[in-house]
Amino acid sequence: RHSQSLQMLSLGANNIGAAGVAAAARELRHSHSLQQVYLYNNNIVGDAGAAAAARELRHSQSLQMLSLGANNIGAAGVAAAARELRHSHSLQQVYLYNNNIVGDAGAAAAARELRHSQSLQ
């Protein structure tokens, strides 16, 4: 939480659930150096976990990349996460590959929210 040098944290493929992801994100949002967080291939419990992680991590002043791939996130979870992440001033990349985004509707929901981001590339 108070590390001044941690730049990347990879917690991928660790079977972390929604509560664990939310707790970790709550602590990580205070880091001033963290730039990359990998949460791919976990048991984030879909929509609730994605929204909880995004709600906390949007406050990070240094986070540039967030990977939420392969977490069974559906269209509602992607839309909720995108609504939170669009407020981030540092986030440049979000990875949502291999989820259950439910085709065109899910992709449109994510794009609709993230188009307001000033930092995404």
Residue frames as qw, qx, qy, qz and C-alpha x, y, z in Angstrom:
[[0.000, 0.885, 0.466, 0.000, 0.00, 0.00, 0.00],
 [0.175, -0.949, 0.086, 0.246, 2.74, 2.47, 0.89],
 [0.755, -0.043, 0.374, 0.537, 5.40, 1.17, -1.49],
 [0.112, 0.834, -0.124, -0.526, 7.18, 3.94, -3.35],
 [0.027, -0.506, 0.725, 0.467, 8.75, 1.62, -5.92],
 [0.485, 0.223, 0.846, -0.004, 6.22, -1.11, -6.83],
 [0.240, 0.363, -0.344, -0.832, 5.37, -0.59, -10.50],
 [0.612, 0.081, -0.607, -0.501, 3.78, -3.91, -11.55],
 [0.468, -0.158, 0.753, -0.435, 1.69, -6.48, -9.70],
 [0.534, 0.115, -0.690, -0.474, 0.68, -9.74, -11.34],
 [0.469, -0.094, 0.719, -0.505, -2.00, -11.75, -9.53],
 [0.661, 0.255, -0.412, -0.573, -3.15, -13.67, -12.59],
 [0.753, 0.042, -0.639, -0.149, -4.38, -17.27, -12.36],
 [0.110, 0.224, -0.749, 0.613, -4.66, -17.30, -8.56],
 [0.349, -0.473, -0.798, -0.132, -8.36, -18.12, -8.12],
 [0.059, -0.146, -0.385, 0.910, -9.00, -14.76, -6.42],
 [0.034, 0.634, 0.767, 0.089, -12.70, -14.09, -5.98],
 [0.024, 0.800, 0.283, 0.529, -14.69, -10.85, -6.00],
 [0.536, -0.840, -0.079, 0.020, -14.06, -10.11, -2.31],
 [0.749, -0.316, 0.183, 0.553, -10.31, -10.69, -2.65],
 [0.440, 0.434, 0.316, 0.720, -10.03, -8.53, -5.74],
 [0.169, -0.881, -0.237, -0.374, -12.00, -5.72, -4.07],
 [0.653, -0.724, 0.013, 0.220, -9.80, -5.87, -0.94],
 [0.691, -0.079, 0.256, 0.672, -6.57, -5.85, -2.98],
 [0.271, 0.618, 0.337, 0.657, -7.78, -3.00, -5.19],
 [0.359, -0.902, -0.206, -0.118, -8.78, -0.98, -2.12],
 [0.657, -0.596, 0.160, 0.433, -5.18, -1.16, -0.87],
 [0.621, 0.133, 0.394, 0.665, -3.55, -0.70, -4.28],
 [0.179, 0.862, 0.347, 0.323, -5.38, 2.53, -5.03],
 [0.376, -0.912, 0.050, 0.154, -3.10, 4.28, -2.51],
 [0.746, -0.153, 0.309, 0.570, 0.12, 3.32, -4.33],
 [0.152, 0.881, -0.075, -0.442, 1.82, 6.26, -6.01],
 [0.067, -0.561, 0.705, 0.428, 4.10, 4.16, -8.21],
 [0.544, 0.158, 0.824, 0.008, 1.95, 1.21, -9.36],
 [0.260, 0.419, -0.388, -0.779, 1.51, 1.32, -13.14],
 [0.555, 0.115, -0.694, -0.445, 0.33, -2.16, -14.12],
 [0.539, -0.139, 0.680, -0.477, -2.10, -4.60, -12.46],
 [0.435, 0.132, -0.796, -0.400, -2.69, -8.06, -13.92],
 [0.531, -0.051, 0.621, -0.574, -5.83, -9.78, -12.61],
 [0.619, 0.264, -0.521, -0.525, -6.40, -12.06, -15.61],
 [0.667, 0.031, -0.736, -0.112, -7.68, -15.63, -15.31],
 [0.057, -0.106, 0.739, -0.663, -9.04, -15.43, -11.78],
 [0.174, -0.496, -0.848, -0.067, -12.37, -16.35, -10.28],
 [0.014, 0.060, -0.154, 0.986, -13.45, -12.71, -10.01],
 [0.178, 0.498, 0.795, -0.298, -17.08, -13.86, -10.04],
 [0.297, 0.579, 0.591, 0.477, -17.86, -11.90, -13.15],
 [0.046, 0.775, 0.272, 0.568, -19.70, -8.63, -13.02],
 [0.525, -0.843, -0.117, -0.033, -19.50, -7.84, -9.29],
 [0.754, -0.374, 0.135, 0.523, -15.76, -8.41, -9.07],
 [0.481, 0.376, 0.290, 0.737, -14.97, -6.37, -12.17],
 [0.127, -0.847, -0.239, -0.458, -17.08, -3.46, -10.93],
 [0.653, -0.741, -0.045, 0.150, -15.48, -3.61, -7.44],
 [0.717, -0.130, 0.185, 0.659, -11.93, -3.63, -8.83],
 [0.300, 0.541, 0.303, 0.725, -12.67, -0.73, -11.18],
 [0.327, -0.880, -0.258, -0.229, -14.42, 1.27, -8.45],
 [0.661, -0.670, 0.068, 0.331, -11.28, 1.17, -6.29],
 [0.672, -0.070, 0.322, 0.663, -8.57, 1.36, -8.96],
 [0.283, 0.794, 0.331, 0.425, -10.07, 4.38, -10.72],
 [0.328, -0.944, -0.005, 0.020, -8.65, 6.47, -7.85],
 [0.777, -0.243, 0.209, 0.542, -5.06, 5.43, -8.55],
 [0.127, 0.917, -0.117, -0.359, -2.98, 8.37, -9.78],
 [0.117, -0.611, 0.701, 0.350, -0.33, 6.16, -11.42],
 [0.649, 0.136, 0.749, 0.001, -2.15, 3.11, -12.85],
 [0.235, 0.491, -0.451, -0.707, -1.66, 2.92, -16.61],
 [0.504, 0.131, -0.754, -0.400, -2.70, -0.66, -17.44],
 [0.584, -0.125, 0.610, -0.521, -5.35, -3.01, -16.00],
 [0.371, 0.143, -0.840, -0.369, -5.81, -6.57, -17.21],
 [0.595, -0.024, 0.527, -0.606, -9.15, -8.22, -16.39],
 [0.565, 0.286, -0.619, -0.465, -9.07, -10.85, -19.14],
 [0.566, -0.012, -0.822, -0.059, -10.51, -14.36, -18.72],
 [0.037, -0.038, 0.682, -0.730, -12.66, -13.62, -15.68],
 [0.046, -0.483, -0.869, -0.094, -16.19, -14.50, -16.82],
 [0.056, 0.412, 0.228, -0.880, -17.21, -10.84, -16.92],
 [0.324, 0.581, 0.725, 0.178, -20.48, -10.22, -18.74],
 [0.191, 0.616, 0.313, 0.697, -21.91, -7.17, -20.48],
 [0.404, -0.867, -0.220, -0.192, -23.24, -5.67, -17.23],
 [0.730, -0.531, 0.035, 0.429, -19.85, -6.06, -15.52],
 [0.545, 0.187, 0.261, 0.775, -17.97, -4.54, -18.42],
 [0.014, -0.762, -0.303, -0.572, -20.35, -1.59, -18.51],
 [0.564, -0.814, -0.137, 0.014, -20.07, -1.07, -14.73],
 [0.727, -0.317, 0.130, 0.595, -16.27, -1.31, -14.81],
 [0.409, 0.407, 0.311, 0.755, -16.06, 1.04, -17.79],
 [0.209, -0.876, -0.284, -0.331, -18.29, 3.58, -16.00],
 [0.632, -0.733, 0.027, 0.251, -15.79, 3.66, -13.14],
 [0.715, -0.141, 0.282, 0.624, -12.59, 3.50, -15.19],
 [0.360, 0.711, 0.308, 0.520, -13.54, 6.38, -17.46],
 [0.284, -0.951, -0.037, -0.114, -12.84, 8.69, -14.50],
 [0.790, -0.348, 0.141, 0.484, -9.21, 7.58, -14.21],
 [0.176, 0.949, -0.157, -0.209, -6.72, 10.27, -15.18],
 [0.193, -0.646, 0.705, 0.220, -3.79, 7.90, -15.72],
 [0.714, 0.088, 0.694, -0.013, -5.24, 4.66, -17.17],
 [0.226, 0.542, -0.500, -0.637, -4.13, 4.12, -20.75],
 [0.447, 0.155, -0.813, -0.340, -4.92, 0.44, -21.40],
 [0.660, -0.114, 0.522, -0.528, -7.67, -1.95, -20.27],
 [0.272, 0.200, -0.889, -0.310, -7.63, -5.60, -21.29],
 [0.665, 0.015, 0.406, -0.627, -10.96, -7.46, -21.26],
 [0.471, 0.311, -0.734, -0.378, -10.13, -10.39, -23.54],
 [0.423, -0.035, -0.905, -0.017, -11.74, -13.82, -23.18],
 [0.229, 0.121, 0.613, -0.746, -14.77, -12.76, -21.12],
 [0.155, 0.494, 0.848, 0.117, -18.50, -13.25, -21.66],
 [0.001, 0.268, 0.039, -0.963, -19.10, -9.73, -22.87],
 [0.446, 0.542, 0.676, -0.223, -22.12, -10.95, -24.87],
 [0.518, 0.442, 0.524, 0.512, -21.11, -9.82, -28.33],
 [0.204, 0.537, 0.241, 0.782, -22.12, -6.50, -29.82],
 [0.409, -0.818, -0.275, -0.295, -24.20, -5.28, -26.86],
 [0.735, -0.569, -0.064, 0.363, -21.36, -5.74, -24.38],
 [0.576, 0.082, 0.183, 0.792, -18.78, -4.18, -26.67],
 [0.023, 0.681, 0.308, 0.664, -21.08, -1.22, -27.33],
 [0.549, -0.803, -0.226, -0.045, -21.66, -0.72, -23.58],
 [0.713, -0.376, 0.041, 0.590, -17.91, -0.66, -22.91],
 [0.410, 0.294, 0.282, 0.816, -17.24, 1.71, -25.79],
 [0.170, -0.807, -0.366, -0.431, -20.09, 4.01, -24.76],
 [0.592, -0.788, -0.097, 0.140, -18.58, 4.46, -21.29],
 [0.712, -0.317, 0.186, 0.598, -14.89, 4.47, -22.16],
 [0.434, 0.610, 0.295, 0.594, -15.20, 7.01, -24.96],
 [0.220, -0.945, -0.092, -0.224, -15.35, 9.68, -22.26],
 [0.782, -0.447, 0.047, 0.432, -11.92, 8.75, -20.90],
 [0.177, 0.961, -0.199, -0.076, -9.27, 11.42, -21.34],
 [0.299, -0.684, 0.657, 0.102, -6.34, 9.06, -20.82],
 [0.826, 0.095, 0.555, 0.039, -7.09, 5.79, -22.69],
 [0.030, 0.557, -0.566, -0.606, -5.03, 5.28, -25.82]]
